[in-house]
Amino acid sequence: MGALPQQRRATLKDIAEMTGLSVNTVSRALRDKPDISEDTKRRVRKVAVSLSYSPNLAARQRALKRRYRIGVILPDMGGYISSSLFNALDEGLSGYGYTAIAFYYRDIARMESRLEPVIAGKIDGMVVMAGGISPDACQVVAERLLIQAIPFVIYNYSGTEYDCVITDMEAAALMAAEHFVGIGRCDIACLCSPNLNLKLGSSVLQGMKAVLENKSLPPLCRQTVLREDTSMSGYQGMNELLKSEKIPEAVFCCTDQIAFGAMRAVSESGLSIPEDIAVCGFGNTSESLFYKPSLMTFDLRIGDIAAGILSLLMARIEDLARMPEQLTIQPKLMIRESGKSSRQ
């Protein structure tokens, strides 16, 4: 076993690295939780003794002393989903006597730097919106919060080691593909947001292919990951699809903003929506109902997402060592003009 530099206190992360276990597993082993095997507990304790590990009492005290402030890490401030979810969390937290504090980041380095004042003891818990950062980077942040004994819940991170609430993008893709196939559209393209977790983005494509294969149809699916989650990016991405040898019959856009740009590109090309190309968005923004044609989209059920996050977070604040839970929220398909067809 390796030794630590002199004068540095051993941490849960040090034990995790030396045992090959996750920080969460190490924490639960040291707390003698029944879901951890005795062999694992003995291995963890042996390493802890060799490193002269002692619990971070300052972090534990912070966890017990309430400040009634919850941090919310956001990938962007202007996005409809981020702002709507933050507002719902803020309203829900007020019912528990808490105030929400937003932490905005553009990339993982910026987010990590903003964690420093957080772990200095200014909040009671954290909500991490994982869109826009890789699963590995999200895990780094999660382990940092865990080491500091800060309760947290992650939104849209697919994992079993932490409290998570997930929007079921694969279910949405399945519903969209089922609808498209039902109106005779089997060549489907997908314009993905850069803020979509890569694993979730892959599940969107897999979901659509599954529908086509189940109906014995060739899996004609194309996926384009755009540079930005904007209407301009959707416009540019759709124009590229319109230049392809075979123009898609339907397009699933991972945000309404992308869909709005895609619809503009289709209109300028001389093609019609939905007669030539059906379009589906995601988010059910207020503008989606007033576009002409109105945009078929998915309602994320923001209220249910916020309620799920808060229920997990409050439970974690009360018991730091409880078993992690994962909640999955299925979005609701809103069929509107852009997803109907005269071919029916």
GILIN-V966882 format. One record per residue. N is the residue number from 0. PHI is phi in whole degrees, -180 to 180 (* if undefined). Layout:
# GILIN-V966882
n=N phi=PHI
n=N phi=PHI
This chain:
# GILIN-V966882
n=0 phi=*
n=1 phi=-79
n=2 phi=-106
n=3 phi=-91
n=4 phi=-57
n=5 phi=-61
n=6 phi=76
n=7 phi=-103
n=8 phi=-72
n=9 phi=-67
n=10 phi=-122
n=11 phi=-59
n=12 phi=-64
n=13 phi=-61
n=14 phi=-65
n=15 phi=-61
n=16 phi=-66
n=17 phi=-79
n=18 phi=-101
n=19 phi=77
n=20 phi=-106
n=21 phi=-80
n=22 phi=-61
n=23 phi=-63
n=24 phi=-64
n=25 phi=-61
n=26 phi=-59
n=27 phi=-70
n=28 phi=-65
n=29 phi=-69
n=30 phi=-92
n=31 phi=60
n=32 phi=-75
n=33 phi=-67
n=34 phi=-79
n=35 phi=-101
n=36 phi=-66
n=37 phi=-64
n=38 phi=-61
n=39 phi=-65
n=40 phi=-60
n=41 phi=-64
n=42 phi=-64
n=43 phi=-66
n=44 phi=-64
n=45 phi=-62
n=46 phi=-68
n=47 phi=-60
n=48 phi=-66
n=49 phi=-63
n=50 phi=-96
n=51 phi=56
n=52 phi=-70
n=53 phi=-137
n=54 phi=-58
n=55 phi=-77
n=56 phi=-65
n=57 phi=-63
n=58 phi=-66
n=59 phi=-63
n=60 phi=-66
n=61 phi=-62
n=62 phi=-66
n=63 phi=-87
n=64 phi=-96
n=65 phi=-75
n=66 phi=-116
n=67 phi=58
n=68 phi=-132
n=69 phi=-121
n=70 phi=-83
n=71 phi=-127
n=72 phi=-86
n=73 phi=-113
n=74 phi=-75
n=75 phi=-160
n=76 phi=-98
n=77 phi=-93
n=78 phi=-66
n=79 phi=-61
n=80 phi=-65
n=81 phi=-61
n=82 phi=-69
n=83 phi=-66
n=84 phi=-69
n=85 phi=-61
n=86 phi=-62
n=87 phi=-67
n=88 phi=-66
n=89 phi=-61
n=90 phi=-66
n=91 phi=-66
n=92 phi=-65
n=93 phi=-62
n=94 phi=-67
n=95 phi=-95
n=96 phi=86
n=97 phi=-107
n=98 phi=-117
n=99 phi=-90
n=100 phi=-122
n=101 phi=-86
n=102 phi=-124
n=103 phi=-98
n=104 phi=-141
n=105 phi=-102
n=106 phi=-150
n=107 phi=-64
n=108 phi=-64
n=109 phi=-66
n=110 phi=-66
n=111 phi=-62
n=112 phi=-65
n=113 phi=-80
n=114 phi=-74
n=115 phi=-56
n=116 phi=-66
n=117 phi=-68
n=118 phi=-78
n=119 phi=-80
n=120 phi=100
n=121 phi=-105
n=122 phi=-135
n=123 phi=-101
n=124 phi=-171
n=125 phi=-143
n=126 phi=-112
n=127 phi=-111
n=128 phi=-87
n=129 phi=-84
n=130 phi=-59
n=131 phi=97
n=132 phi=-125
n=133 phi=-69
n=134 phi=-57
n=135 phi=-64
n=136 phi=-66
n=137 phi=-64
n=138 phi=-66
n=139 phi=-60
n=140 phi=-64
n=141 phi=-61
n=142 phi=-67
n=143 phi=-65
n=144 phi=-68
n=145 phi=-64
n=146 phi=-61
n=147 phi=-87
n=148 phi=60
n=149 phi=-101
n=150 phi=-61
n=151 phi=-154
n=152 phi=-133
n=153 phi=-108
n=154 phi=-100
n=155 phi=65
n=156 phi=-123
n=157 phi=-88
n=158 phi=-165
n=159 phi=-115
n=160 phi=-90
n=161 phi=-133
n=162 phi=-66
n=163 phi=-139
n=164 phi=-121
n=165 phi=-125
n=166 phi=-83
n=167 phi=-77
n=168 phi=-67
n=169 phi=-65
n=170 phi=-64
n=171 phi=-63
n=172 phi=-62
n=173 phi=-62
n=174 phi=-64
n=175 phi=-64
n=176 phi=-65
n=177 phi=-59
n=178 phi=-68
n=179 phi=-60
n=180 phi=-63
n=181 phi=-64
n=182 phi=-104
n=183 phi=84
n=184 phi=-110
n=185 phi=-111
n=186 phi=-98
n=187 phi=-115
n=188 phi=-110
n=189 phi=-128
n=190 phi=-103
n=191 phi=-98
n=192 phi=-77
n=193 phi=-68
n=194 phi=-84
n=195 phi=-84
n=196 phi=-49
n=197 phi=-57
n=198 phi=-66
n=199 phi=-68
n=200 phi=-61
n=201 phi=-66
n=202 phi=-67
n=203 phi=-60
n=204 phi=-64
n=205 phi=-63
n=206 phi=-63
n=207 phi=-68
n=208 phi=-62
n=209 phi=-62
n=210 phi=-64
n=211 phi=-64
n=212 phi=-66
n=213 phi=-64
n=214 phi=-98
n=215 phi=58
n=216 phi=-108
n=217 phi=-63
n=218 phi=-74
n=219 phi=-87
n=220 phi=-125
n=221 phi=-127
n=222 phi=-125
n=223 phi=-123
n=224 phi=-93
n=225 phi=-82
n=226 phi=-78
n=227 phi=-141
n=228 phi=-95
n=229 phi=-137
n=230 phi=-64
n=231 phi=-62
n=232 phi=-65
n=233 phi=-64
n=234 phi=-63
n=235 phi=-67
n=236 phi=-64
n=237 phi=-68
n=238 phi=-61
n=239 phi=-66
n=240 phi=-65
n=241 phi=-69
n=242 phi=-87
n=243 phi=-70
n=244 phi=-60
n=245 phi=-123
n=246 phi=-75
n=247 phi=-65
n=248 phi=-90
n=249 phi=-152
n=250 phi=-132
n=251 phi=-103
n=252 phi=-107
n=253 phi=-76
n=254 phi=-147
n=255 phi=-64
n=256 phi=-59
n=257 phi=-63
n=258 phi=-63
n=259 phi=-61
n=260 phi=-65
n=261 phi=-63
n=262 phi=-65
n=263 phi=-64
n=264 phi=-64
n=265 phi=-64
n=266 phi=-61
n=267 phi=-69
n=268 phi=-77
n=269 phi=94
n=270 phi=-85
n=271 phi=-117
n=272 phi=-113
n=273 phi=-102
n=274 phi=-57
n=275 phi=-97
n=276 phi=-136
n=277 phi=-86
n=278 phi=-130
n=279 phi=-127
n=280 phi=-105
n=281 phi=-155
n=282 phi=137
n=283 phi=54
n=284 phi=-66
n=285 phi=-61
n=286 phi=-69
n=287 phi=-61
n=288 phi=-78
n=289 phi=-103
n=290 phi=-69
n=291 phi=-122
n=292 phi=-74
n=293 phi=-64
n=294 phi=-88
n=295 phi=-69
n=296 phi=-155
n=297 phi=-116
n=298 phi=-84
n=299 phi=-73
n=300 phi=62
n=301 phi=-55
n=302 phi=-61
n=303 phi=-69
n=304 phi=-63
n=305 phi=-62
n=306 phi=-63
n=307 phi=-65
n=308 phi=-61
n=309 phi=-69
n=310 phi=-65
n=311 phi=-69
n=312 phi=-67
n=313 phi=-64
n=314 phi=-66
n=315 phi=-70
n=316 phi=-62
n=317 phi=-74
n=318 phi=-146
n=319 phi=-63
n=320 phi=-99
n=321 phi=-67
n=322 phi=-63
n=323 phi=-64
n=324 phi=-126
n=325 phi=-126
n=326 phi=-114
n=327 phi=-117
n=328 phi=-108
n=329 phi=-91
n=330 phi=-71
n=331 phi=-109
n=332 phi=-76
n=333 phi=-109
n=334 phi=-79
n=335 phi=-132
n=336 phi=-58
n=337 phi=-68
n=338 phi=-112
n=339 phi=-98
n=340 phi=-150
n=341 phi=-74
n=342 phi=-76
n=343 phi=-66
